[in-house]
Amino acid sequence: MTRNCGVESPSPRPRIHQTHPHDTPHFHSTLSERKLRRFNTLIFVFRLAAFSSALSAAVFMLATKSASPHWNDFGAFRFVVAANAIVALYSVFEMIASAWEISRGSTIFPEFCQVWFDFSHDQVFAYMLLSADAAGTEMARQLRRVATCTANNAFCIQSDIAVGLGFAAFLFLMISSLLSGFRVACFVIKGSRFHL
């Protein structure tokens, strides 16, 4: 409103009435939202790849049809099955969290908890998967030295495929860990999980 000879007239440019400093609207550019969506989609793709590889590794090991030897007879192969099953379940949860974040633009847990949860669990499960696959590789090598693989070659081939798929799951989980580590670093430095 402007005063004109004691008469108030409306201003040609109305001002935004601000009652509190936090009432100012936040600016979200479409470019930054697209970058954030693209980044979250990339995380989702690697979570899906880790899930597919880990589930396939567990299924290949469980699907050995021979009565003797069987995957359950070897502690290293039991470790491979358990580690891949755990990573597959964890990846399902993380895919749901990623889909939630892509669709709603927010995290399931508070942002501080979510970035640290993702990063710490990625690290723990990646190391667990690597150690399981290393143990499975050594067991597969020992079986090739004895007559087990000549008597039942299908079992050895299936166990080799399962261990190989487990290493692929580790690779995808490691890349997911790098991306979640980037989000933690952005959160620590900038106070947001993604620096736009």
C-alpha positions as CSV (number, residue, x, y, z in Angstrom):
1,M,0.0,0.0,0.0
2,T,1.3,3.5,-0.9
3,R,0.2,6.7,0.6
4,N,-1.0,9.3,-1.9
5,C,-2.1,12.6,-0.3
6,G,-3.3,10.8,2.8
7,V,-5.2,8.2,0.8
8,E,-3.9,4.6,0.8
9,S,-3.9,2.9,-2.6
10,P,-2.8,-0.7,-3.5
11,S,0.8,-1.1,-4.5
12,P,1.4,-2.3,-8.1
13,R,3.7,-5.0,-6.6
14,P,2.1,-6.6,-3.6
15,R,4.5,-7.8,-1.0
16,I,4.5,-11.2,0.5
17,H,3.3,-11.1,4.1
18,Q,5.9,-12.9,6.2
19,T,5.0,-13.6,9.8
20,H,8.0,-15.8,10.5
21,P,11.5,-16.2,9.0
22,H,10.8,-19.9,8.2
23,D,7.7,-19.0,6.2
24,T,9.7,-18.2,3.1
25,P,9.0,-20.7,0.3
26,H,12.0,-23.0,-0.5
27,F,13.2,-23.0,-4.1
28,H,13.4,-26.4,-5.7
29,S,14.7,-26.3,-9.3
30,T,13.4,-29.0,-11.6
31,L,17.1,-29.7,-12.6
32,S,18.1,-30.5,-9.0
33,E,15.0,-32.6,-8.5
34,R,15.8,-34.5,-11.7
35,K,19.4,-35.0,-10.6
36,L,18.2,-36.3,-7.2
37,R,15.7,-38.7,-8.9
38,R,18.4,-39.9,-11.3
39,F,20.8,-40.6,-8.4
40,N,18.1,-42.4,-6.4
41,T,17.2,-44.5,-9.5
42,L,20.9,-45.4,-9.9
43,I,21.0,-46.6,-6.2
44,F,17.8,-48.6,-6.9
45,V,19.3,-50.3,-10.0
46,F,22.4,-51.5,-8.0
47,R,20.1,-52.7,-5.1
48,L,18.1,-54.6,-7.6
49,A,21.2,-56.1,-9.2
50,A,22.6,-57.1,-5.7
51,F,19.2,-58.7,-4.9
52,S,19.1,-60.7,-8.1
53,S,22.6,-61.9,-7.8
54,A,22.4,-62.9,-4.2
55,L,19.0,-64.6,-4.6
56,S,20.4,-66.5,-7.7
57,A,23.5,-67.6,-5.8
58,A,21.4,-68.9,-2.9
59,V,19.0,-70.7,-5.3
60,F,21.8,-72.3,-7.3
61,M,23.4,-73.6,-4.2
62,L,20.1,-74.9,-2.8
63,A,19.1,-76.5,-6.1
64,T,21.9,-79.1,-6.1
65,K,20.1,-82.3,-6.9
66,S,22.7,-84.8,-5.9
67,A,22.2,-86.7,-2.6
68,S,25.9,-86.9,-2.1
69,P,27.7,-84.6,-1.8
70,H,25.2,-82.0,-0.8
71,W,25.8,-78.3,0.0
72,N,24.6,-78.9,3.5
73,D,27.6,-81.2,4.1
74,F,30.1,-78.3,3.9
75,G,30.3,-75.4,6.3
76,A,31.6,-73.0,3.7
77,F,28.7,-73.7,1.4
78,R,26.2,-73.3,4.3
79,F,27.9,-69.9,4.9
80,V,27.5,-69.0,1.2
81,V,23.8,-69.8,1.3
82,A,23.2,-67.9,4.5
83,A,25.1,-64.8,3.5
84,N,23.4,-64.6,0.1
85,A,20.0,-65.1,1.6
86,I,20.6,-62.4,4.2
87,V,21.9,-60.0,1.5
88,A,18.8,-60.8,-0.7
89,L,16.5,-59.9,2.2
90,Y,18.4,-56.8,3.0
91,S,18.3,-55.7,-0.6
92,V,14.5,-56.1,-0.7
93,F,14.2,-53.7,2.2
94,E,16.7,-51.3,0.5
95,M,14.8,-51.5,-2.8
96,I,11.6,-50.6,-0.9
97,A,13.4,-47.7,0.8
98,S,14.7,-46.5,-2.6
99,A,11.4,-46.7,-4.3
100,W,9.8,-44.8,-1.4
101,E,12.4,-42.1,-1.8
102,I,12.0,-41.9,-5.6
103,S,8.2,-41.7,-5.4
104,R,7.8,-39.4,-2.3
105,G,11.1,-37.5,-2.2
106,S,11.7,-38.3,1.5
107,T,13.3,-41.2,3.4
108,I,11.5,-43.8,5.4
109,F,13.5,-43.1,8.6
110,P,14.6,-39.6,9.5
111,E,17.3,-38.5,7.1
112,F,20.2,-38.7,9.6
113,C,19.2,-42.3,10.6
114,Q,18.6,-43.4,7.0
115,V,22.0,-42.3,5.5
116,W,23.9,-44.0,8.4
117,F,21.7,-47.1,8.4
118,D,22.2,-47.6,4.6
119,F,26.0,-47.0,4.7
120,S,26.7,-49.1,7.8
121,H,24.6,-52.0,6.7
122,D,26.0,-51.9,3.2
123,Q,29.5,-52.2,4.7
124,V,28.7,-55.0,7.1
125,F,26.8,-57.1,4.6
126,A,29.4,-56.5,1.8
127,Y,32.2,-57.8,4.1
128,M,30.1,-60.8,5.2
129,L,29.3,-61.7,1.6
130,L,33.0,-61.3,0.6
131,S,34.1,-63.6,3.4
132,A,31.4,-66.2,2.5
133,D,32.4,-66.2,-1.1
134,A,36.1,-66.5,-0.3
135,A,35.3,-69.5,1.9
136,G,33.1,-71.0,-0.8
137,T,35.9,-70.5,-3.4
138,E,38.4,-72.3,-1.2
139,M,36.0,-75.1,-0.6
140,A,35.3,-75.5,-4.4
141,R,39.1,-75.6,-5.0
142,Q,39.5,-78.3,-2.4
143,L,36.7,-80.4,-4.0
144,R,38.4,-80.2,-7.4
145,R,41.6,-81.7,-5.9
146,V,39.8,-84.8,-4.6
147,A,37.7,-87.2,-6.6
148,T,34.4,-85.5,-5.6
149,C,34.2,-83.4,-8.8
150,T,35.0,-86.3,-11.1
151,A,32.3,-88.4,-9.5
152,N,29.7,-85.6,-9.4
153,N,30.7,-82.8,-11.8
154,A,27.2,-81.2,-11.7
155,F,27.5,-80.4,-8.0
156,C,30.8,-78.7,-8.5
157,I,29.6,-76.7,-11.5
158,Q,26.5,-75.5,-9.5
159,S,28.6,-74.6,-6.5
160,D,31.0,-72.6,-8.8
161,I,28.2,-70.7,-10.3
162,A,26.7,-70.0,-6.9
163,V,30.0,-68.6,-5.6
164,G,30.5,-66.6,-8.8
165,L,27.0,-65.1,-8.5
166,G,27.8,-64.3,-4.8
167,F,30.9,-62.3,-6.0
168,A,28.7,-60.4,-8.4
169,A,26.3,-59.6,-5.6
170,F,29.3,-58.4,-3.6
171,L,30.3,-56.1,-6.5
172,F,26.9,-54.6,-6.7
173,L,26.6,-54.2,-3.0
174,M,30.1,-52.5,-2.9
175,I,28.9,-50.0,-5.6
176,S,25.8,-49.4,-3.5
177,S,28.0,-48.8,-0.5
178,L,30.1,-46.2,-2.4
179,L,26.9,-44.4,-3.3
180,S,25.5,-44.5,0.2
181,G,29.0,-43.4,1.4
182,F,28.6,-40.4,-0.9
183,R,25.3,-39.6,0.7
184,V,26.8,-39.8,4.2
185,A,29.6,-37.4,3.2
186,C,27.1,-35.0,1.7
187,F,25.0,-35.2,4.8
188,V,28.0,-34.5,7.1
189,I,29.4,-31.6,5.0
190,K,26.2,-30.0,3.7
191,G,23.4,-31.3,6.0
192,S,21.6,-33.0,3.2
193,R,21.9,-36.5,1.8
194,F,22.6,-35.2,-1.7
195,H,24.5,-32.0,-2.6
196,L,22.7,-30.4,-5.6
